[in-house]
Amino acid sequence: MADEKTPRVDSAPAEDTPAPQAEAQTADAAPKAAKAAPKAEAGAEPKAAPKAAPKKEKPPALEDKPFTEFIEQHFIPTLESALKDKGIDDIQLTLDQRPLEVFGVSDDEQYWHVKGQWQRGDRQFNIAFTKDNISSPKLFYYADRGSQPSTIEQFMGDERKITLDLLVLFTLRRLNGQKWLARN
């Protein structure tokens, strides 16, 4: 049996009870109205939309600096510091332009070289840049015990993007390949 509060199916809803459709419409309309018009506080002025902060210009990357500036101010000091951390205290690093100094090579073209020497010149390595651009093809050659270099190797040939950290890393890796930094 139905209790006294449950209306009969054939009876109309009570006057104080809203119709089921009206409830659904009222429930749907409330969130839409809240989204459409944010509530304003009494006596408060409407706030203007915040302006987007202007984007700060990034300083140019180190690698975008002119070639000689990048090598002299960033690569050489960073490489020197890394080599001193590996125990090479008497390192001398220079940048100059000269032909390849490899036995059997008679090329008189001038290339930029980063030359490193230590142990009173007994050990030396050269990184030759074929153009005044750090992304240009690079060559590596070395000499031990004051001899003249006799082998030229491609240096960092597979790298697409050249960065300061990669130049230092590859130089250290290549010198370690000669067992000049640590015994393996």
TORVO-508938 format. One record per atom (N, C-alpha, C, O): residue number from 1; x, y, z. Coordinates in nm, 2 decimals. Layout:
N
NUM/X/Y/Z
...
//
This chain:
184
1/0.08/-0.12/0.00
1/0.00/0.00/0.00
1/0.09/0.12/0.00
1/0.20/0.12/0.05
2/0.03/0.23/-0.06
2/0.11/0.35/-0.06
2/0.08/0.43/0.07
2/-0.03/0.42/0.12
3/0.18/0.50/0.11
3/0.16/0.58/0.23
3/0.10/0.71/0.20
3/0.07/0.74/0.08
4/0.07/0.79/0.30
4/-0.01/0.91/0.28
4/0.07/1.02/0.20
4/0.00/1.10/0.14
5/0.20/1.02/0.21
5/0.28/1.12/0.14
5/0.30/1.10/-0.01
5/0.33/1.19/-0.08
6/0.29/0.97/-0.05
6/0.31/0.94/-0.19
6/0.19/0.97/-0.26
6/0.08/0.92/-0.23
7/0.20/1.06/-0.37
7/0.08/1.09/-0.44
7/0.04/0.97/-0.53
7/0.12/0.89/-0.58
8/-0.09/0.97/-0.56
8/-0.13/0.87/-0.65
8/-0.09/0.90/-0.79
8/-0.07/1.02/-0.83
9/-0.08/0.80/-0.88
9/-0.04/0.82/-1.01
9/-0.14/0.90/-1.09
9/-0.10/0.99/-1.17
10/-0.26/0.88/-1.07
10/-0.37/0.95/-1.14
10/-0.40/1.09/-1.08
10/-0.48/1.16/-1.14
11/-0.33/1.13/-0.97
11/-0.36/1.26/-0.91
11/-0.26/1.36/-0.96
11/-0.15/1.33/-1.00
12/-0.29/1.49/-0.96
12/-0.20/1.60/-1.00
12/-0.11/1.63/-0.88
12/-0.15/1.61/-0.77
13/0.01/1.69/-0.91
13/0.10/1.72/-0.81
13/0.04/1.83/-0.72
13/-0.04/1.91/-0.76
14/0.08/1.83/-0.60
14/0.04/1.93/-0.51
14/0.09/2.07/-0.55
14/0.19/2.08/-0.63
15/0.02/2.17/-0.51
15/0.05/2.31/-0.55
15/0.19/2.35/-0.51
15/0.26/2.42/-0.58
16/0.23/2.31/-0.39
16/0.36/2.36/-0.34
16/0.48/2.27/-0.40
16/0.59/2.30/-0.37
17/0.45/2.16/-0.47
17/0.55/2.08/-0.52
17/0.57/2.12/-0.67
17/0.48/2.12/-0.75
18/0.70/2.15/-0.71
18/0.72/2.19/-0.85
18/0.71/2.06/-0.94
18/0.74/1.95/-0.90
19/0.68/2.09/-1.06
19/0.66/1.98/-1.16
19/0.80/1.92/-1.18
19/0.90/2.00/-1.18
20/0.82/1.79/-1.22
20/0.95/1.74/-1.24
20/1.02/1.80/-1.36
20/1.14/1.82/-1.35
21/0.95/1.85/-1.46
21/1.02/1.91/-1.57
21/1.08/2.05/-1.53
21/1.18/2.09/-1.57
22/1.00/2.12/-1.45
22/1.05/2.25/-1.40
22/1.17/2.23/-1.32
22/1.26/2.32/-1.33
23/1.18/2.13/-1.24
23/1.30/2.11/-1.16
23/1.42/2.08/-1.25
23/1.53/2.14/-1.22
24/1.41/2.01/-1.35
24/1.52/1.98/-1.44
24/1.56/2.10/-1.51
24/1.68/2.13/-1.53
25/1.47/2.18/-1.56
25/1.50/2.31/-1.62
25/1.58/2.40/-1.53
25/1.67/2.47/-1.57
26/1.53/2.41/-1.41
26/1.59/2.50/-1.31
26/1.73/2.45/-1.28
26/1.82/2.54/-1.26
27/1.75/2.32/-1.26
27/1.88/2.27/-1.23
27/1.98/2.29/-1.35
27/2.10/2.32/-1.32
28/1.94/2.28/-1.47
28/2.02/2.31/-1.58
28/2.05/2.45/-1.60
28/2.16/2.49/-1.65
29/1.96/2.54/-1.57
29/1.98/2.68/-1.60
29/2.07/2.74/-1.50
29/2.14/2.84/-1.53
30/2.08/2.69/-1.37
30/2.16/2.75/-1.27
30/2.31/2.75/-1.31
30/2.37/2.86/-1.30
31/2.37/2.64/-1.35
31/2.51/2.64/-1.39
31/2.54/2.73/-1.51
31/2.64/2.79/-1.52
32/2.44/2.73/-1.61
32/2.46/2.81/-1.73
32/2.47/2.96/-1.69
32/2.55/3.03/-1.75
33/2.38/3.00/-1.60
33/2.38/3.14/-1.56
33/2.50/3.17/-1.48
33/2.56/3.28/-1.50
34/2.55/3.08/-1.40
34/2.68/3.11/-1.33
34/2.80/3.12/-1.42
34/2.88/3.20/-1.40
35/2.80/3.04/-1.53
35/2.91/3.06/-1.62
35/2.90/3.18/-1.70
35/3.00/3.25/-1.73
36/2.78/3.22/-1.74
36/2.76/3.34/-1.83
36/2.80/3.47/-1.76
36/2.86/3.55/-1.82
37/2.75/3.48/-1.63
37/2.78/3.61/-1.56
37/2.84/3.58/-1.43
37/2.78/3.53/-1.34
38/2.97/3.61/-1.41
38/3.03/3.59/-1.28
38/2.97/3.68/-1.18
38/2.93/3.79/-1.21
39/2.96/3.64/-1.06
39/2.90/3.71/-0.95
39/2.99/3.83/-0.92
39/3.11/3.82/-0.90
40/2.93/3.95/-0.91
40/3.00/4.07/-0.88
40/2.97/4.10/-0.73
40/2.86/4.09/-0.69
41/3.07/4.14/-0.66
41/3.05/4.17/-0.52
41/2.99/4.31/-0.51
41/3.00/4.39/-0.60
42/2.91/4.33/-0.41
42/2.84/4.45/-0.39
42/2.94/4.57/-0.38
42/3.03/4.56/-0.30
43/2.93/4.67/-0.46
43/3.01/4.79/-0.46
43/3.15/4.77/-0.52
43/3.23/4.86/-0.52
44/3.18/4.65/-0.58
44/3.30/4.63/-0.65
44/3.29/4.66/-0.79
44/3.19/4.64/-0.86
45/3.40/4.71/-0.85
45/3.40/4.74/-0.99
45/3.44/4.62/-1.07
45/3.52/4.54/-1.02
46/3.39/4.60/-1.19
46/3.43/4.49/-1.26
46/3.58/4.49/-1.30
46/3.63/4.60/-1.33
47/3.65/4.38/-1.29
47/3.79/4.37/-1.31
47/3.82/4.35/-1.46
47/3.75/4.28/-1.53
48/3.92/4.43/-1.51
48/3.96/4.41/-1.65
48/4.04/4.28/-1.66
48/4.10/4.24/-1.57
49/4.03/4.22/-1.78
49/4.11/4.10/-1.80
49/4.26/4.13/-1.79
49/4.31/4.24/-1.84
50/4.34/4.05/-1.72
50/4.48/4.08/-1.70
50/4.55/4.07/-1.84
50/4.53/3.99/-1.92
51/4.64/4.17/-1.85
51/4.72/4.17/-1.98
51/4.83/4.07/-1.97
51/4.89/4.05/-1.87
52/4.86/4.01/-2.09
52/4.97/3.92/-2.09
52/5.10/3.99/-2.08
52/5.12/4.10/-2.14
53/5.19/3.94/-2.00
53/5.32/4.00/-1.97
53/5.40/3.99/-2.10
53/5.39/3.88/-2.17
54/5.47/4.09/-2.14
54/5.55/4.08/-2.26
54/5.66/3.98/-2.25
54/5.72/3.97/-2.14
55/5.68/3.90/-2.35
55/5.78/3.80/-2.34
55/5.92/3.86/-2.34
55/5.95/3.95/-2.42
56/6.00/3.81/-2.25
56/6.14/3.86/-2.24
56/6.22/3.79/-2.35
56/6.20/3.67/-2.38
57/6.30/3.87/-2.42
57/6.38/3.82/-2.52
57/6.50/3.74/-2.46
57/6.56/3.78/-2.36
58/6.52/3.62/-2.51
58/6.63/3.53/-2.46
58/6.76/3.59/-2.52
58/6.77/3.64/-2.63
59/6.86/3.59/-2.43
59/6.99/3.63/-2.49
59/7.03/3.52/-2.59
59/7.00/3.41/-2.58
60/7.11/3.56/-2.68
60/7.16/3.47/-2.79
60/7.24/3.35/-2.72
60/7.31/3.38/-2.62
61/7.23/3.24/-2.78
61/7.30/3.12/-2.72
61/7.45/3.15/-2.74
61/7.49/3.22/-2.83
62/7.53/3.09/-2.65
62/7.67/3.10/-2.66
62/7.73/3.06/-2.80
62/7.82/3.13/-2.86
63/7.67/2.96/-2.86
63/7.71/2.90/-2.98
63/7.68/3.00/-3.10
63/7.73/2.98/-3.21
64/7.59/3.10/-3.08
64/7.56/3.19/-3.18
64/7.65/3.31/-3.19
64/7.64/3.39/-3.28
65/7.74/3.32/-3.09
65/7.84/3.43/-3.09
65/7.94/3.41/-3.21
65/7.95/3.31/-3.26
66/8.01/3.52/-3.24
66/8.11/3.51/-3.34
66/8.21/3.40/-3.31
66/8.24/3.38/-3.19
67/8.27/3.34/-3.41
67/8.36/3.22/-3.39
67/8.47/3.25/-3.29
67/8.48/3.18/-3.19
68/8.55/3.35/-3.32
68/8.67/3.38/-3.23
68/8.63/3.41/-3.09
68/8.69/3.37/-2.99
69/8.52/3.49/-3.07
69/8.47/3.52/-2.94
69/8.43/3.40/-2.86
69/8.46/3.38/-2.75
70/8.35/3.31/-2.93
70/8.31/3.19/-2.87
70/8.43/3.10/-2.82
70/8.43/3.05/-2.71
71/8.52/3.08/-2.91
71/8.64/3.00/-2.88
71/8.72/3.06/-2.77
71/8.76/2.99/-2.68
72/8.76/3.19/-2.78
72/8.85/3.25/-2.68
72/8.78/3.27/-2.55
72/8.85/3.25/-2.45
73/8.66/3.31/-2.55
73/8.59/3.35/-2.42
73/8.52/3.23/-2.35
73/8.49/3.23/-2.23
74/8.48/3.13/-2.43
74/8.40/3.02/-2.37
74/8.47/2.88/-2.38
74/8.48/2.81/-2.28
75/8.50/2.84/-2.50
75/8.56/2.71/-2.52
75/8.69/2.69/-2.46
75/8.71/2.59/-2.38
76/8.79/2.77/-2.48
76/8.92/2.76/-2.42
76/8.92/2.76/-2.27
76/8.98/2.67/-2.21
77/8.85/2.86/-2.21
77/8.85/2.85/-2.06
77/8.78/2.73/-2.00
77/8.82/2.67/-1.90
78/8.67/2.69/-2.07
78/8.60/2.57/-2.02
78/8.68/2.44/-2.04
78/8.68/2.36/-1.95
79/8.74/2.43/-2.15
79/8.83/2.31/-2.17
79/8.95/2.31/-2.08
79/8.99/2.21/-2.03
80/9.01/2.43/-2.06
80/9.12/2.44/-1.97
80/9.08/2.40/-1.83
80/9.16/2.32/-1.76
81/8.97/2.44/-1.78
81/8.92/2.40/-1.65
81/8.89/2.25/-1.64
81/8.93/2.19/-1.54
82/8.83/2.20/-1.75
82/8.81/2.05/-1.75
82/8.93/1.97/-1.75
82/8.94/1.87/-1.68
83/9.04/2.02/-1.82
83/9.16/1.94/-1.82
83/9.24/1.96/-1.69
83/9.30/1.86/-1.64
84/9.23/2.07/-1.62
84/9.29/2.09/-1.49
84/9.22/2.00/-1.39
84/9.28/1.94/-1.30
85/9.09/1.98/-1.40
85/9.01/1.89/-1.32
85/9.06/1.74/-1.34
85/9.05/1.66/-1.24
86/9.11/1.71/-1.46
86/9.16/1.58/-1.49
86/9.31/1.56/-1.45
86/9.37/1.45/-1.46
87/9.37/1.67/-1.39
87/9.51/1.66/-1.34
87/9.61/1.71/-1.43
87/9.73/1.70/-1.40
88/9.57/1.78/-1.54
88/9.67/1.84/-1.63
88/9.68/1.99/-1.59
88/9.60/2.07/-1.63
89/9.79/2.02/-1.52
89/9.80/2.16/-1.46
89/9.88/2.25/-1.56
89/9.86/2.37/-1.55
90/9.97/2.20/-1.64
90/10.05/2.28/-1.72
90/10.00/2.30/-1.87
90/10.08/2.31/-1.96
91/9.87/2.29/-1.88
91/9.81/2.30/-2.02
91/9.82/2.44/-2.07
91/9.79/2.54/-2.00
92/9.85/2.45/-2.20
92/9.85/2.58/-2.27
92/9.76/2.56/-2.39
92/9.79/2.48/-2.48
93/9.65/2.64/-2.40
93/9.56/2.64/-2.51
93/9.56/2.77/-2.58
93/9.56/2.87/-2.52
94/9.57/2.76/-2.71
94/9.58/2.88/-2.80
94/9.48/2.86/-2.92
94/9.45/2.75/-2.96
95/9.44/2.97/-2.97
95/9.37/2.98/-3.10
95/9.45/3.06/-3.20
95/9.48/3.18/-3.17
96/9.48/3.00/-3.31
96/9.54/3.08/-3.42
96/9.51/3.02/-3.55
96/9.45/2.91/-3.56
97/9.55/3.09/-3.66
97/9.51/3.05/-3.79
97/9.65/3.01/-3.86
97/9.74/3.09/-3.87
98/9.65/2.89/-3.91
98/9.77/2.84/-3.98
98/9.74/2.72/-4.06
98/9.63/2.66/-4.05
99/9.83/2.67/-4.15
99/9.80/2.55/-4.23
99/9.81/2.43/-4.14
99/9.86/2.43/-4.03
100/9.76/2.31/-4.19
100/9.77/2.19/-4.12
100/9.92/2.15/-4.10
100/9.99/2.16/-4.20
101/9.96/2.11/-3.98
101/10.10/2.07/-3.96
101/10.11/1.92/-3.94
101/10.15/1.87/-3.84
102/10.07/1.85/-4.05
102/10.07/1.70/-4.04
102/10.17/1.65/-4.14
102/10.18/1.70/-4.26
103/10.24/1.55/-4.10
103/10.35/1.50/-4.19
103/10.28/1.45/-4.32
103/10.18/1.37/-4.32
104/10.34/1.49/-4.43
104/10.29/1.44/-4.56
104/10.18/1.53/-4.62
104/10.14/1.51/-4.74
105/10.13/1.63/-4.55
105/10.02/1.72/-4.60
105/10.09/1.85/-4.65
105/10.16/1.91/-4.57
106/10.07/1.88/-4.77
106/10.13/2.00/-4.83
106/10.02/2.10/-4.86
106/10.02/2.17/-4.97
107/9.92/2.11/-4.78
107/9.81/2.21/-4.80
107/9.85/2.34/-4.73
107/9.88/2.35/-4.61
108/9.85/2.45/-4.81
108/9.89/2.58/-4.76
108/9.77/2.66/-4.71
108/9.79/2.77/-4.67
109/9.65/2.60/-4.72
109/9.53/2.68/-4.67
109/9.53/2.70/-4.52
109/9.58/2.61/-4.45
110/9.49/2.82/-4.48
110/9.49/2.85/-4.34
110/9.36/2.80/-4.27
110/9.25/2.83/-4.33
111/9.37/2.74/-4.16
111/9.26/2.69/-4.08
111/9.27/2.75/-3.94
111/9.38/2.77/-3.89
112/9.15/2.76/-3.88
112/9.15/2.80/-3.74
112/9.19/2.67/-3.66
112/9.13/2.57/-3.68
113/9.28/2.69/-3.56
113/9.33/2.58/-3.48
113/9.31/2.61/-3.33
113/9.35/2.72/-3.29
114/9.26/2.52/-3.26
114/9.27/2.52/-3.11
114/9.38/2.42/-3.08
114/9.37/2.30/-3.10
115/9.49/2.47/-3.03
115/9.61/2.39/-3.00
115/9.63/2.38/-2.85
115/9.63/2.48/-2.78
116/9.65/2.26/-2.81
116/9.67/2.23/-2.67
116/9.81/2.16/-2.65
116/9.84/2.07/-2.72
117/9.89/2.21/-2.55
117/10.02/2.15/-2.52
117/10.03/2.14/-2.37
117/9.99/2.23/-2.30
118/10.10/2.03/-2.33
118/10.14/2.02/-2.19
118/10.26/1.92/-2.19
118/10.30/1.87/-2.29
119/10.31/1.90/-2.07
119/10.43/1.83/-2.04
119/10.55/1.89/-2.12
119/10.62/1.82/-2.20
120/10.56/2.02/-2.11
120/10.67/2.10/-2.18
120/10.66/2.08/-2.33
120/10.77/2.08/-2.40
121/10.54/2.06/-2.39
121/10.53/2.05/-2.53
121/10.54/1.91/-2.58
121/10.53/1.88/-2.70
122/10.57/1.81/-2.49
122/10.58/1.67/-2.53
122/10.45/1.61/-2.58
122/10.45/1.53/-2.67
123/10.34/1.66/-2.53
123/10.21/1.62/-2.58
123/10.13/1.74/-2.63
123/10.13/1.84/-2.57
124/10.08/1.72/-2.75
124/10.00/1.83/-2.81
124/9.89/1.77/-2.89
124/9.90/1.66/-2.95
125/9.78/1.85/-2.90
125/9.67/1.81/-2.99
125/9.62/1.94/-3.06
125/9.64/2.05/-3.01
126/9.56/1.92/-3.17
126/9.50/2.03/-3.25
126/9.36/1.99/-3.29
126/9.33/1.88/-3.34
127/9.27/2.09/-3.28
127/9.14/2.08/-3.34
127/9.14/2.19/-3.45
127/9.14/2.31/-3.42
128/9.12/2.15/-3.57
128/9.12/2.24/-3.68
128/8.98/2.26/-3.73
128/8.91/2.16/-3.76
129/8.94/2.38/-3.74
129/8.80/2.41/-3.80
129/8.82/2.45/-3.94
129/8.90/2.54/-3.97
130/8.75/2.39/-4.03
130/8.77/2.42/-4.18
130/8.72/2.55/-4.22
130/8.75/2.61/-4.32
131/8.62/2.61/-4.14
131/8.57/2.74/-4.16
131/8.56/2.81/-4.02
131/8.57/2.74/-3.92
132/8.54/2.94/-4.02
132/8.53/3.01/-3.90
132/8.38/3.00/-3.84
132/8.31/3.10/-3.83
133/8.34/2.87/-3.82
133/8.21/2.84/-3.77
133/8.22/2.71/-3.69
133/8.29/2.62/-3.74
134/8.17/2.71/-3.57
134/8.19/2.59/-3.49
134/8.11/2.47/-3.54
134/8.14/2.36/-3.51
135/8.02/2.49/-3.63
135/7.94/2.38/-3.69
135/8.01/2.33/-3.82
135/7.97/2.23/-3.88
136/8.12/2.39/-3.86
136/8.19/2.35/-3.98
136/8.26/2.22/-3.96
136/8.28/2.18/-3.84
137/8.30/2.14/-4.06
137/8.37/2.02/-4.04
137/8.50/2.05/-3.96
137/8.57/2.15/-3.98
138/8.53/1.96/-3.87
138/8.65/1.97/-3.78
138/8.74/1.85/-3.80
138/8.70/1.74/-3.83
139/8.87/1.88/-3.78
139/8.97/1.78/-3.79
139/9.05/1.77/-3.66
139/9.06/1.87/-3.59
140/9.10/1.65/-3.62
140/9.17/1.64/-3.50
140/9.30/1.57/-3.53
140/9.31/1.47/-3.61
141/9.41/1.62/-3.48
141/9.54/1.55/-3.49
141/9.62/1.57/-3.37
141/9.60/1.67/-3.30
142/9.71/1.49/-3.34
142/9.79/1.49/-3.21
142/9.93/1.45/-3.24
142/9.97/1.39/-3.34
143/10.02/1.47/-3.14
143/10.16/1.43/-3.14
143/10.20/1.40/-3.00
143/10.16/1.47/-2.91
144/10.29/1.31/-2.99
144/10.35/1.27/-2.86
144/10.50/1.28/-2.86
144/10.56/1.25/-2.96
145/10.56/1.32/-2.75
145/10.70/1.32/-2.74
145/10.77/1.42/-2.84
145/10.88/1.39/-2.88
146/10.70/1.52/-2.87
146/10.76/1.62/-2.96
146/10.77/1.58/-3.11
146/10.83/1.66/-3.19
147/10.70/1.47/-3.15
147/10.71/1.43/-3.29
147/10.61/1.52/-3.37
147/10.53/1.59/-3.31
148/10.62/1.50/-3.50
148/10.52/1.57/-3.59
148/10.40/1.48/-3.61
148/10.41/1.36/-3.63
149/10.28/1.54/-3.60
149/10.16/1.46/-3.62
149/10.16/1.40/-3.76
149/10.21/1.46/-3.86
150/10.10/1.28/-3.77
150/10.10/1.21/-3.90
150/9.96/1.16/-3.93
150/9.95/1.10/-4.04
151/9.86/1.17/-3.85
151/9.73/1.12/-3.88
151/9.63/1.23/-3.85
151/9.63/1.30/-3.75
152/9.54/1.25/-3.95
152/9.43/1.35/-3.94
152/9.30/1.26/-3.92
152/9.28/1.17/-3.99
153/9.22/1.30/-3.83
153/9.09/1.24/-3.80
153/8.98/1.33/-3.81
153/8.99/1.45/-3.78
154/8.86/1.29/-3.86
154/8.74/1.37/-3.85
154/8.70/1.38/-3.71
154/8.72/1.29/-3.63
155/8.66/1.50/-3.67
155/8.62/1.53/-3.53
155/8.48/1.57/-3.52
155/8.44/1.67/-3.59
156/8.39/1.51/-3.45
156/8.25/1.54/-3.42
156/8.18/1.54/-3.56
156/8.09/1.63/-3.57
157/8.20/1.45/-3.64
157/8.14/1.45/-3.78
157/7.99/1.42/-3.77
157/7.92/1.46/-3.86
158/7.95/1.34/-3.68
158/7.81/1.29/-3.67
158/7.72/1.39/-3.60
158/7.59/1.36/-3.60
159/7.77/1.49/-3.53
159/7.69/1.57/-3.45
159/7.62/1.68/-3.54
159/7.68/1.75/-3.62
160/7.49/1.69/-3.52
160/7.41/1.79/-3.59
160/7.42/1.93/-3.53
160/7.44/2.03/-3.59
161/7.40/1.93/-3.40
161/7.41/2.06/-3.32
161/7.53/2.06/-3.24
161/7.55/1.97/-3.16
162/7.61/2.16/-3.25
162/7.74/2.17/-3.18
162/7.71/2.27/-3.06
162/7.67/2.38/-3.09
163/7.74/2.23/-2.94
163/7.73/2.31/-2.83
163/7.87/2.32/-2.75
163/7.96/2.23/-2.78
164/7.88/2.41/-2.66
164/8.00/2.42/-2.58
164/8.03/2.29/-2.51
164/8.14/2.24/-2.51
165/7.93/2.24/-2.44
165/7.94/2.12/-2.36
165/7.99/2.00/-2.45
165/8.07/1.92/-2.41
166/7.93/1.99/-2.57
166/7.97/1.88/-2.66
166/8.11/1.89/-2.71
166/8.18/1.79/-2.72
167/8.15/2.01/-2.74
167/8.29/2.03/-2.78
167/8.39/1.99/-2.67
167/8.49/1.92/-2.70
168/8.36/2.03/-2.55
168/8.45/1.99/-2.44
168/8.44/1.84/-2.42
168/8.55/1.78/-2.40
169/8.33/1.78/-2.42
169/8.31/1.64/-2.39
169/8.38/1.56/-2.50
169/8.46/1.46/-2.46
170/8.37/1.59/-2.63
170/8.43/1.52/-2.73
170/8.59/1.53/-2.73
170/8.66/1.44/-2.76
171/8.63/1.65/-2.69
171/8.78/1.67/-2.68
171/8.83/1.58/-2.57
171/8.93/1.52/-2.58
172/8.77/1.59/-2.45
172/8.81/1.50/-2.34
172/8.81/1.35/-2.38
172/8.90/1.28/-2.34
173/8.70/1.32/-2.44
173/8.69/1.17/-2.48
173/8.80/1.13/-2.58
173/8.85/1.03/-2.56
174/8.83/1.22/-2.67
174/8.94/1.19/-2.77
174/9.07/1.18/-2.70
174/9.15/1.09/-2.73
175/9.10/1.27/-2.61
175/9.23/1.27/-2.54
175/9.24/1.15/-2.44
175/9.34/1.09/-2.43
176/9.12/1.11/-2.39
176/9.12/0.99/-2.30
176/9.14/0.86/-2.39
176/9.19/0.76/-2.34
177/9.10/0.87/-2.51
177/9.12/0.76/-2.61
177/9.27/0.73/-2.63
177/9.31/0.62/-2.66
178/9.35/0.84/-2.62
178/9.50/0.82/-2.63
178/9.56/0.78/-2.49
178/9.68/0.76/-2.48
179/9.47/0.77/-2.39
179/9.52/0.74/-2.25
179/9.61/0.85/-2.20
179/9.70/0.82/-2.12
180/9.58/0.97/-2.24
180/9.65/1.08/-2.19
180/9.59/1.14/-2.06
180/9.66/1.21/-1.99
181/9.47/1.12/-2.04
181/9.40/1.17/-1.92
181/9.40/1.07/-1.80
181/9.42/1.11/-1.69
182/9.38/0.95/-1.83
182/9.38/0.84/-1.73
182/9.41/0.71/-1.79
182/9.38/0.69/-1.91
183/9.48/0.63/-1.72
183/9.51/0.49/-1.76
183/9.38/0.41/-1.76
183/9.31/0.41/-1.66
184/9.36/0.33/-1.87
184/9.24/0.24/-1.87
184/9.28/0.11/-1.82
184/9.20/0.02/-1.82
//
